[in-house]
Amino acid sequence: MSLPRITRLPPVRLLSSIYHHHCQQLLLPSITPLTVPRRTVVQNEYRRPGQPKEDKWPWQKMNFGLSKGLEGIKKHFTLMKKEFSDTWVGPEGKPVLEHMLEQNRVVCEFRNPEDLEQWTVSSDREIGGQSEVYLKLGKYNTCFLYGTLCSAPPKDGETRYSGYCTMRSKQQLSSLDRKKHYDWTSFNTLHLRVRGDGRPWMISIGTETYFSHQKDDLYCYFLYTRGGPYWQDVKIPFSKFFLTHRGRIQDDQHPLWLDKVNTVGFTLGDKADGPFQLEIDYIGVCKDYAHTEEFAYELYKRNPEV
């Protein structure tokens, strides 16, 4: 008895795949499939629309002069000597008992022109705007920030909003250009002594980040100046600061990281065109024992418990 012969059938193809294949060959032979670009995790620096891209190698932007090299060696050896001597005294060069009992600390003062060199100013002129901002030493050894705000967007066909002026502290560096952070874990309040013209400002605090796409993250809160000739003492708890990324408030909020603070900044963008001024006497931090709030905003659980 012989077994029946088994014939192998051709593979079954769906009608939709056959139709799509023939349409691609007959109707659209020259059109390639569309590729959707994925969003990059690392965001590049802003470049004004229409501005040509600068094609230079990193070493082409460096200055290899002998005089600058000698100044750098002298600077780094001085900083290294100070770091070595401070460790024998105590944290940040202070005695241990003084560091433990410290309740107020002045972070920034403006008593000479060298103190202003630790700050940078910028405006929407970097993107083609018309705002102007200047920084100088005040009459009574204060920081005097002034200029003119203009909210007219540049005529490049792409930028829709404009009108901001910013003053921000530079990143503190230790020897060999290592980052130096402020440690404010012993304090819970930011203390400012300012004199403004009645405009609302935005205070921003930048902290150290662990990922490259977080380099534009800032913790912000509002500063309302009352104007007039009198000074204003402002105390803002760190629990009030909320997380932003390039000016946009983030959904995932968390408290300010006080152990690695890098920069402090002031931004004006109230869309009220005209002159402005802000005078700052000092920037400090303090410990307010009456304030017990840990964080002022709601925290969301990514995986809530069932």
Disulfide bonds with the S-S distance in Angstrom:
none
